[in-house]
């Protein structure tokens, strides 16, 4: 099976690496990829970052893959899967209509309501007056979400009413701008990925990520500064409960609308005092959680994704998992998550050996062929071990071998675990 992966980040680096471990996968292409992916697979140009649908269709026609795996959300929301399926291709990723679960938080809330999915109370607002009214109703902490795509940085959770309103005003200033004001959900957050074929749900192992830029969960939200799996503190029944109360009802609701969901349903949860509640849906693998989840998956990844694309998940054998722990720590650029500094030399990546592994995210090659930073989250450094402590130590030892001027690294990833009593 020849697989084409669309994207250029750490998530795509992980997908490529683990697809190559599947004996049923004969070759992997990545468009556009990055320097780390290029060491493992063939990288090909991708005009328009995957949202130029004519260019994407031509790329697929030129390389004729047996399966296309679409990594980022923007191409999915733009309709990339539809264009490729129109060519008769197997695609892992939802249609444009189904991708609205991430493309519009207001739409996702309506689906949750209609499906009876447990989630936070919410109000969709299109004016500042409506936002102020909703904030007064829910009280602090204020949760303000940009309705559209925002690369993981569209959510503000704050006790500062002025900061909440400023974020809302910035979102509302966009064309067709809208925000969702939600009640605050207490409790630790969990990410659960569910592979879906429109009917059947196959859950992966849960993970926890760290969204804020600074230690102690301080500072603004980012796309994620680290993650770990497994979650030894979470209830054994958690995955089955979420599949039964969230994933299956959502798939049934989407199918009833004539827009079956095929791809990866990323369920962001809060484990509240009232039980699990959905914070948000995404429609693709999440970064950095994907890196730790796939590290522990021992079943063939290519076969799993191809089965989902073919509507045959019910025929898949049960997934198998390593008992090892995995921790990933993100090395971010100076200025991230605002305006990251780019073009800085990166040294020490080649000094990192297994059981640590360095995933490239925001990297490129300079004019002299040297590795330089090219984005906000530059590298994701993974460690694995027989215990969480061993995996953490491995990851941070590898992080300390890497040099990047002005880098930002959280030192508390997977350090202080939740206690559910």
C-alpha positions, 0 to 999 in steps of 0.5 A: 500500500502506497500512502500519501500524508498531507501536512508538515508538522510533528503530527505528520512526522509521527504519522509517517514514522508509524505508517512505515512500521506497518509491513503492509505499507510499501512506501510513504510520501508526504506533502510538503513534509519537513526536514525530519520527515525527509530523512524517512520518506519522500517529500513532495511540494504541496502548492497552497498548503493543502487548501488549493484543491485543484493542486491537491487533486493534481498531486494525487493524480501524479503520485496515485497513492492507495490511501491519502491521510490528511493531517491538518484541519484547514484542508479538511474544512476546505473540502480536500477529502471530497476532491480526493474521493471524487477521484475514487481514492481511499481517504482518511479524513472527513468530508467538508460537511463533516469537518464542520465539527471543528470548523464551527464550534457553534455547529459542533454545539448544535450536534452535541445538543441534538445527539444528547452529548454531555457538554458545557452550557453555551451561547453563540454570540455575534455582538459584544452586547450578547457576549456581555450578557452571556458572560454575566449569566455564566460568571467567571472564569470566562470561556470565550471561543472563536467560532472558526479555526484558530490553530489551537489559539482561539480559546481564552479562559480567564477571570479578567472580564476585560481580557475576555471581552477583548478576545471576543471583540477580535473574533467578532471583527472577522468576516462572519465573526462569531464566538461561543461563550461557555460555562467553565468546566472544572476537572482535568482535561483528557484527549481521546482519539476515535477512528471512525468509518461513518458507523463504527468507532475504534478508540485509541488510548487517551492522553493528556496535553498541556496547552499553556505556554508556561509551567504551572499552566500559566500564560496564553494557550498554545497548540500544545507544549507537551503530552503523555500517555497512558493516564494511570489516574483515569478511571478504567471505564473512561474510554468505554463511557466516552465512546458510549455517551459521546462518540457513537451518538455523534456518529449517529447524529452525523449519519442522520444528517446525511454527512457521515463522519469518516476519519479521526474524531478528536474528543477534548474532555473535562473530567468534571465532578458531574462526569465527563463533559466535552470541551470541543471536537476536532476532526484530525489527529491532535499534536502533540498527543498523537506522538505519545499515543502512536508511540504506544500503538503496536497494531499496524497503523496503515491497516487501521486507517485504510479500514476506516477509509473503506468502511470496514472498521468492524472487521478490524482485530482489536488494537494492541498497545505497549505497556510502556509510558511515553512523554513528549516535550515541545521546544518552542521558538522565542515569541511563541504563541504570539509572533515566533522568531524564525531562522535560528540555528538548531543544534544537537538533534543528531545527538539524540538516540532511542529511546528518545526521538525528535519529531520536527514541526517548525523546521526548515533547511537554511541556504547552507543546508543547516537546520533552522527554526521555521515556526512556533513549535519547532521540535517535539522530543519524545521519551519512552520508558517502563514508568512515567518517571523514566519516560520523562527523564528520557525526554528531558535529557534529550531536550537538554541536548538540543540548542535553539536560541531563545527557546521555550520549554515547559519543565513540568510536563507529566510532573503533577498528575491529577488526583480524582480522589 
